[in-house]
Amino acid sequence: MALVEKFHVVAAERPVATGESIKEGQVVSLNSSGEVVLQSASHVVPYGIAGDTKSTSASAMPGISSGWQNRVSDMFDETQASSKMTVYHSGGEFATDQFSANVSAATPFTALYANNGLLCLAAESVTSGVVARLTQAAGAYPSGVPGVDVNGDQALGGDNSNTYIEFKLVI
């Protein structure tokens, strides 16, 4: 439920399809109207990585418990004001906790594909193209808050048991 933007090339703003529920860090596609939808078997070709969350039940900000609201009036929907979502594409380096369990044992520079919005290995893929290349194997990610978990920092919370991967976006 998190995306850490380390470096990005293009941050596009695209309208979001009505009824979609997308977490920051998930792989997204475009529907026939050019609206952002979660990448799936119905929308196979990945467009990029979601930079915002569109939800009605939980925040997806890195290290934040799911009940925390970014802005009370938006009720967990970071796209409510404009109906648009930031989508990163055309390169960049990111860290995310939005990946399939099979990625946990992968080694750096392994090709990552997409399956229902999550980064995965080829065996789970519903798409024919490489979405990203792994640059750092799964592990704890530092939060910047002093502590003892990761390089003197507390670990950043999130999905996948607070485990993150780092990757180079290639779409």
Buried (B, 14 or more C-beta within 10 A) or exposed (E): BBBBBEEBEEBBEBBBBEEBBBBBBBBBBBEEEEBBBBBBEEBBEBBBBBBBBBBEEBBBBBBBEBEEBBEEEEEBBBBEEEBBBBBBBEEBBBBBBBBBEBBBEBEEEBBBBBBBBBBBBBEBBBBEEBBBBBBEBBEBBBBEEEEEBBEEBBBBBBBBEBBBBBBBBBB
